[in-house]
Amino acid sequence: MTGFQTQEGISAGKSAEPRVASLKQKHATLETALDHENSRPLPDSKTVIDLKREKLAIKDELERLTHI
């Protein structure tokens, strides 16, 4: 690996930091919403599925951004 490639990777990682922080916050918000929905006497299964799907999409994007 050349110095250029290393610097490029560092730059890409730093430029992704605000996006990563935003995604982590959204993931936490979705987790709270999911906990709230599941604590209801009759959770709406569609809402639970949608929240889980959105959390997974965020997790996948976080994984992609943190492994540049």
JOKAGI-V362989 format. One line per field, one symbol per residue. psi: psi as a letter, one per 20 degrees, with the letter a starting at -180 (. if undefined). burial: + if it has 9 or more other C-alpha atoms within 8 Angstrom, else -. Layout:
# JOKAGI-V362989
psi = ???
burial = ???
This chain:
# JOKAGI-V362989
psi = prhghghgggggghiighgggghhghghghgghggggiiqhnqohggggggggggggggghggghil.
burial = -----+--+--++--+---+--++--+--++-++--++----+---++--++-++--++--+--+---
